[in-house]
Amino acid sequence: MLHLRYFIAVAEELNFSAAARRLHMATSPLSQRIRDLEKELDHRLFERDTHSVTLTPAGEALLPLARDVLEQINAIPWRLREATRPGRTSMLVGIPTGLHPRLRELFNTLAERVQDRCVLLRRPGTSKALITAVCENRLAFALARLPISDPPLDVLLVMSERLGAVVPADKFVGRDSVELQDLADLCFVVAANEIRSTYFDQLDREMFERGIRKRIKLTGTGYGGIAETVSSGIAFYFAVLDPDSPIHGYALENTKVLPITDFEPLLETALIWRRERASGGDLDELIEAAREVFADPIHV
């Protein structure tokens, strides 16, 4: 099963480094596992060169089979719970870091609405970890940051939050906004992989394309470490503009968040769940209730 998971990750990313990051492992052992699978199946699954990775005909044939096998395996826990559940069950649900209070209120409303049928037990995590856990049926559903492109998942947009630039306050005294060119002399902070969402990977690439080339890559630290780096006067990052966002709890004395006049990044949050669990599965009633509670996406 693990080898099939590795194969699917590489087949979807078509990049061993990106697949390794997604799987939270190093590239070298991932490459070895793929070679082991190719040896066991007696078929080459990928064509690799220094510039690209592509599926061979055997790899293309294996991909839908591998997805089907893993979906069946992943379905075992919830199908067993469905077959043996008592009148009131417990559901594990995922919550990302920095959840906005208004979104938390809606989540509490959902929990109250379904409390006669199930108890929603919250599990915090990064968006990448939560998406994987939902795909593998370790979580019933989750709130996670977009973009999400995993085929088994359904996605319901629930919130859009406008982002601004977190900058050293002493370099922007008297300013109530910035342009991207104002940030060119600062380093863009690349957060540690364990807390960075896919959207911030996109922002990193877009900053590079727009001429902001300096980088500071952090490891082993969270949002507090990002704030310290910005406060030192050499870097900037992105954060939600809305002052009610809990991310402002990490602000330091020499940091401020300013809107960007020529760039409007949005952090979008969605409710995600496995499609088959809400189509005649154990989440039918729960997702129906969630669609009602989160019917109108919040924009701040």
C-alpha positions in Angstrom: 0.0 0.0 0.0 2.8 2.4 0.8 4.5 1.8 -2.5 1.2 2.6 -4.3 0.9 5.8 -2.3 4.4 6.8 -3.3 3.7 6.0 -7.0 0.5 8.1 -7.0 2.3 11.1 -5.4 5.0 11.0 -8.1 2.5 10.4 -10.8 0.4 13.4 -9.8 3.3 15.7 -9.2 5.5 14.5 -12.0 8.4 15.7 -9.9 10.2 13.6 -7.3 11.2 16.5 -5.1 7.6 17.8 -4.9 6.2 14.3 -4.3 8.8 13.8 -1.5 7.7 17.1 0.2 4.1 16.0 -0.1 4.9 12.7 1.5 7.1 14.3 4.2 10.1 12.2 3.2 13.5 12.6 1.5 13.8 12.3 -2.3 16.4 9.5 -2.3 14.3 6.9 -0.4 11.3 7.9 -2.5 13.2 7.1 -5.7 14.3 3.8 -4.2 10.7 2.8 -3.4 9.7 3.6 -6.9 12.5 1.5 -8.3 11.4 -1.3 -5.9 7.9 -1.1 -7.2 9.1 -1.2 -10.8 11.2 -4.2 -10.1 8.3 -6.0 -8.4 5.9 -5.2 -11.2 8.5 -5.9 -13.9 7.6 -2.6 -15.7 9.2 0.8 -15.9 6.6 3.3 -14.6 8.4 6.6 -15.3 10.7 8.1 -17.8 13.1 10.4 -16.1 15.7 12.9 -17.3 17.4 15.9 -15.9 14.4 18.2 -16.9 11.2 16.2 -16.6 9.4 13.1 -15.3 6.7 11.4 -17.4 4.5 8.3 -17.0 5.3 5.4 -19.3 2.3 3.5 -20.8 2.6 1.0 -17.9 2.5 3.9 -15.4 -0.5 5.4 -17.1 -2.3 2.0 -16.9 -1.3 1.6 -13.2 -2.5 5.0 -12.0 -6.3 4.5 -12.1 -5.8 0.9 -10.7 -3.6 2.2 -7.8 -6.1 5.0 -7.0 -9.0 2.5 -6.9 -7.1 0.1 -4.7 -6.2 2.8 -2.2 -9.7 4.3 -2.2 -11.0 0.8 -1.3 -8.4 0.4 1.5 -9.0 3.9 2.8 -12.8 3.3 2.9 -12.4 0.3 5.3 -12.4 2.3 8.6 -15.5 4.4 7.8 -17.4 1.5 6.3 -16.8 -0.5 9.4 -17.9 2.4 11.6 -21.0 2.8 9.4 -21.8 -0.9 9.8 -21.4 -1.0 13.5 -22.0 2.5 14.7 -24.3 3.2 17.7 -26.9 6.0 17.6 -24.4 8.8 18.3 -20.9 8.6 16.8 -17.7 10.7 17.1 -16.1 12.2 14.0 -12.5 13.5 13.8 -12.4 16.8 11.9 -9.4 18.9 10.9 -8.8 22.6 11.8 -5.9 24.6 10.3 -3.7 27.1 12.2 -4.9 30.7 12.4 -8.6 29.9 11.9 -10.6 33.2 11.7 -13.0 33.7 14.7 -16.0 34.1 12.3 -15.2 30.8 10.7 -14.7 29.2 14.1 -18.2 30.5 15.1 -19.7 28.8 12.0 -17.9 25.6 12.8 -19.4 25.7 16.4 -22.8 26.2 14.8 -22.4 23.1 12.8 -21.2 21.1 15.8 -24.3 22.2 17.7 -26.6 21.4 14.8 -25.4 17.8 14.5 -24.8 17.1 18.2 -27.7 14.7 18.5 -26.2 12.5 15.8 -22.5 12.9 16.3 -19.7 14.6 18.3 -17.2 16.6 16.2 -13.7 16.1 17.7 -11.3 18.7 16.4 -7.7 17.8 15.3 -5.4 20.8 14.5 -2.8 20.6 11.8 -1.3 22.2 8.7 -3.4 22.3 5.6 -1.1 19.8 3.8 -1.4 17.4 6.7 -5.2 17.8 7.0 -5.7 17.3 3.2 -3.7 14.0 3.4 -5.6 12.9 6.5 -9.0 13.4 4.7 -7.8 11.6 1.6 -6.7 8.7 3.8 -10.0 8.7 5.8 -8.2 9.5 9.1 -10.4 12.6 9.3 -14.1 12.8 8.3 -13.6 16.3 6.9 -11.5 19.4 7.4 -11.2 23.1 6.9 -8.0 23.6 4.8 -6.4 26.3 2.7 -6.9 26.3 -1.1 -5.7 25.4 -3.7 -6.6 21.7 -3.4 -6.5 19.4 -6.4 -6.8 15.9 -4.9 -9.3 13.9 -7.1 -11.2 12.1 -4.4 -12.1 15.3 -2.6 -15.1 17.7 -2.8 -14.4 21.3 -1.9 -16.7 24.0 -0.6 -15.3 27.5 -0.4 -16.1 29.0 3.1 -13.9 32.0 3.4 -11.7 34.5 1.5 -9.2 36.7 3.4 -7.3 39.5 1.8 -3.6 39.4 2.5 -1.2 42.3 3.0 2.6 42.6 3.4 4.1 42.1 6.9 7.0 44.6 6.8 9.5 46.1 9.2 7.6 49.1 10.7 10.7 51.3 10.9 11.2 51.1 7.1 7.6 52.1 6.4 6.9 54.9 8.9 3.8 56.9 7.9 2.9 54.5 5.1 -0.6 53.0 4.9 0.1 50.9 1.9 2.9 49.6 -0.3 3.6 48.6 -3.9 5.5 45.5 -4.8 8.5 47.5 -5.9 8.7 48.9 -2.3 9.5 45.4 -1.2 12.2 44.6 -3.7 15.1 45.4 -1.4 13.7 43.0 1.3 14.0 39.2 1.4 10.8 37.2 1.1 10.5 34.8 3.9 10.0 31.2 2.9 8.3 29.5 5.9 9.3 26.1 7.2 7.9 23.3 5.0 5.9 21.9 7.9 3.7 25.0 8.3 3.7 26.3 4.7 0.6 25.8 2.6 0.5 25.2 -1.1 -0.8 28.7 -1.6 2.3 30.2 -0.1 4.4 28.1 -2.4 2.5 29.8 -5.2 3.1 33.2 -3.7 6.8 32.4 -3.5 6.9 31.6 -7.2 4.9 34.7 -8.1 7.1 37.0 -6.1 10.1 35.6 -8.0 8.4 36.2 -11.3 7.6 39.8 -10.3 11.2 40.5 -9.6 11.5 39.9 -5.8 14.4 37.5 -5.9 15.9 37.6 -2.4 14.9 34.8 -0.1 15.3 33.7 3.6 14.3 30.1 4.1 13.4 29.1 7.6 13.4 25.7 9.1 12.3 24.4 12.5 10.3 27.5 13.4 6.7 28.7 13.2 5.0 32.0 12.8 6.9 33.5 15.7 10.1 32.9 13.9 8.7 34.6 10.8 7.8 37.7 12.9 11.3 37.8 14.4 12.8 37.7 10.9 10.6 40.5 9.7 11.2 42.5 12.8 14.9 42.4 12.2 14.4 44.8 9.3 15.6 42.6 6.4 12.5 40.7 5.3 8.7 40.6 4.6 6.0 38.1 4.5 2.2 37.9 3.9 -0.5 37.9 6.5 -4.3 38.5 6.7 -5.2 42.2 6.8 -8.2 41.7 9.0 -7.2 42.7 12.5 -9.5 40.0 13.9 -7.3 37.2 12.4 -5.5 35.3 15.1 -2.3 35.5 13.0 -1.9 39.1 14.4 -1.2 37.5 17.8 2.3 36.9 16.4 3.0 40.6 15.6 6.1 42.1 17.2 6.9 45.8 18.0 8.7 46.5 14.7 6.2 44.8 12.4 3.1 46.1 10.6 0.8 44.7 8.0 0.1 47.0 5.0 -2.2 46.4 2.0 -0.5 46.1 -1.4 -1.9 48.5 -4.0 -0.8 46.6 -7.1 -1.3 43.0 -5.9 -4.2 41.5 -4.1 -3.5 38.0 -2.8 -6.4 36.1 -1.2 -6.1 33.3 1.3 -9.1 31.0 0.7 -10.3 28.3 3.1 -12.6 25.5 2.1 -14.4 22.6 3.7 -13.2 19.3 2.2 -14.4 15.7 2.4 -14.1 12.5 0.4 -16.7 12.5 -2.3 -18.0 8.9 -1.8 -18.6 9.4 1.9 -21.2 12.1 1.2 -22.8 10.2 -1.7 -24.7 7.5 0.1 -21.9 7.1 2.7 -21.6 7.9 6.4 -21.3 11.7 5.9 -24.5 12.3 4.0 -26.4 14.1 6.7 -23.3 15.9 8.1 -22.3 17.4 4.8 -25.8 18.4 4.1 -25.9 20.3 7.4 -22.4 21.8 6.6 -23.6 23.1 3.2 -26.4 24.9 5.0 -24.2 26.4 7.7 -21.4 27.5 5.3 -23.8 28.5 2.5 -22.5 32.1 2.2 -18.7 32.3 2.0 -17.2 35.0 4.3 -15.1 37.7 2.7 -12.8 39.9 4.9 
